[in-house]
């Protein structure tokens, strides 16, 4: 009798775990947009370089991943044991994927996740009380105008007002800053801005570098309002968003609009309601 009960119990457990595995498998998983994302073998920090071109003219925008200096096989996550993520962890990821799928249409997080080379959501921790420290200084680059700094400040304020639980302190000195802004004359390739991010193994952003040009790739000087638009797009990357396929969003790769769309705002808000980290 006890043996029968045990067999029954074991059979039940087997069905349970097989269902769990099948459930996870049946959920669409993302694949990296391209192979080759390298991972720093010691700290599992990944750096992303991302770009935009905000002025009309339709230059192509690319996303590249710059990994560690010496690409190495990714080390296992520090927090996971040898048997991999727990069932509860997989369940939580499944729920996150479900929420992202359910938001299709009013957010573009699905696309963001699809473009993520490591199938991770990347974002800052909630930073209302301890604002992200940003270094934003002037430049000697030609066509640099003091108004560019105000344009960037205005872009930060726009994102803060959009309802993401982030605040930025724009008076940090360079050494203490988590985010640094750099200016350059022009990019050699078709872009006017670039954001490089570093995150930890749990997908939490830890620092970023935003580089803005003062001339577009065609050699035209950028205006204060052009810089505001480029900054809106790059700060979108800075908070963890990637490109939208819809040209009415500021996060469209070749930005056409000059303000955040409702989808930009909804995508950022949802991102900050979800736990960062892998969705696989
Ligand atoms: Zn971009």
Boltz pocket constraint, residues with backbone or C-beta under 6 A from the ligand:
constraints:
  - pocket:
      binder: B
      contacts: [[A, 50], [A, 51], [A, 52], [A, 61], [A, 233], [A, 237], [A, 243], [A, 251], [A, 252], [A, 253]]
      max_distance: 6.0
